[in-house]
C-alpha cells in the first residue's frame, strides 16, 4: 500500500501531465491540498516535497 503523501503527489503529477494546470499557473496551496484530501498540513507538505523530488529526478538536476 502506497503512503498517503505519495498518493497525493502522484495525483498532482497526473493532473499536471493531463494539463489540468496551465503553464505558469500556481498549484493549490498546502492548505487547499489538506482540505481537498482531508489530511494534515504535514501530509500535504510531504506530498509537495515528493512531487518536487520526482520532478527533480525526471529533469536529472
Secondary structure by P-SEA (a helix, b strand, c coil): cccaaaaaaaaaaaaaaacccccccccccaaaaaaaacccaaaaaaaaaaaaaaaaaaacc
